[in-house]
Amino acid sequence: MSSESISSKRNRIYRFRRRKIKFVRYLSWRFWKLGRKESWRKPKGIDNKMRLQLKGYPPIVKVGYGSPRDIRGLHPSGLKPVWVRTLSDLDNVDPETEIVYISSSVGLRLKNKIIEAARERGIRVANGGML
């Protein structure tokens, strides 16, 4: 993949993610116990205004809101995520198109070694923190 196609894909990702819609649960703006707008439940009541898609109510989840297939599942930087558990997993990573996530089951000592090895090879680590 050439550098032009990677940069154009990143620009496309930025344009799409900028207009991404947040779906809110019905009445979560009135009652704190309903998840403070972070959870989603499909409205199913017979007279529910949100289910009826009346003007002035938030949108509900539908097929047309999905992200484009070529950017679905990518990191916001436009790179493909790869999970790493050992140092040998870094051998298969392409630093131009992939970004590394260190598995949560990895201890601190091995995590530090993986981060150092990734820096030497020019690989980005998404969850490297300040180590």
Phi, psi and omega in degrees: 000131181281164181292332179293319182290326178293315181293323179291325177294320178297319178296321179294321178297316181298316180297321181289313185294338181293329184251021181291137185268138173267121178269128183248151179284145182299132180065012177290342177280350179254326186240120183295333184286353181268018172100006177050048174070009183260338181262160179232129171228136180290128178289127186235003181292152184293328181249017184293122184292328180289321177295325179282354177059045178284155180297139179096355179249152183296156179288154176255162182293127179219168185300321187291349182272000182293157179279157178300148187297325185284347177245001182293130177085000181275156174294152180304339177283351181096004181264152180279128181285140177228131180267136184238134178243334181226169178294328182290340177292338180289342181294332184266006185267132175264113185294342181283327187239354186231150176236147188259134167248129177274131183300148183288343180276358181277135179285172185293321182296312179291327178298318178296320179295319179295319180295318179295318180294323179293321178297320180295326183268356179078028181262136178278141178245121185286320183247040181282338180067211183261017181286000000 
